[in-house]
């Protein structure tokens, strides 16, 4: 690689590292993992810089690399998760009776909030990130891919190597756990 290319890569790092880190941290909820993913992104960019045709902005190119690194991270986590028993993370039985009805003390409550006056976006997202961190890895990954990355269900199942029915169970459990966490930590019922 030429000195000019090395200088350009260094410039790209200086311009985009913070943005890429912020993008990664909202998806993986772990500073060390986010730092590693950004580092891997720049290593890949360095290795393939000669083939970068500059038909798109450098930030777009770097985000595409980072997204692939995040998906690879998710795949690794799913493989680790699949080695463990689903029962270790709870089945949702905490919320329902044997007959499939809501337990009285677990029924969803009305979130009596005035969306303009009471919700401060930074506070909400801070608590959401805290609640996401409390989810087990597979639930968090599936939820983030679906509701933050807006990835199609079929693609998520393919990327995570899970069945559609398993996906829906995972999403359902993630939503139940997030609801409980948000009610406990943020929303006054």
Rosetta blueprint (number, residue, H / E / L):
1 X L
2 X L
3 X H
4 X H
5 X H
6 X H
7 X H
8 X H
9 X H
10 X H
11 X H
12 X H
13 X H
14 X H
15 X H
16 X H
17 X H
18 X H
19 X H
20 X H
21 X H
22 X H
23 X H
24 X H
25 X H
26 X H
27 X H
28 X H
29 X L
30 X L
31 X H
32 X H
33 X H
34 X H
35 X H
36 X H
37 X H
38 X H
39 X H
40 X H
41 X H
42 X H
43 X H
44 X H
45 X H
46 X H
47 X H
48 X H
49 X H
50 X H
51 X H
52 X L
53 X L
54 X L
55 X L
56 X L
57 X L
58 X H
59 X H
60 X H
61 X H
62 X H
63 X H
64 X H
65 X H
66 X H
67 X H
68 X H
69 X H
70 X H
71 X H
72 X H
73 X H
74 X H
75 X H
76 X H
77 X H
78 X H
79 X H
80 X H
81 X H
82 X H
83 X L
84 X L
85 X L
86 X H
87 X H
88 X H
89 X H
90 X L
91 X L
92 X L
93 X L
94 X L
95 X L
96 X E
97 X L
98 X L
99 X L
100 X L
101 X L
102 X E
103 X L
104 X H
105 X H
106 X H
107 X L
108 X L
109 X L
110 X L
111 X L
112 X L
113 X L
114 X L
115 X L
116 X L
117 X L
118 X L
119 X L
120 X L
121 X H
122 X H
123 X H
124 X H
125 X H
126 X H
127 X H
128 X H
129 X H
130 X H
131 X H
132 X H
133 X H
134 X H
135 X L
136 X L
137 X H
138 X H
139 X H
140 X H
141 X H
142 X H
143 X H
144 X H
145 X H
146 X H
147 X H
148 X L
149 X L
150 X L
151 X L
152 X L
153 X H
154 X H
155 X H
156 X H
157 X H
158 X H
159 X H
160 X H
161 X L
162 X L
163 X L
164 X H
165 X H
166 X H
167 X H
168 X H
169 X H
170 X H
171 X H
172 X H
173 X H
174 X H
175 X H
176 X H
177 X H
178 X H
179 X H
180 X H
181 X H
182 X H
183 X H
184 X H
185 X H
186 X L
187 X L
188 X L
189 X L
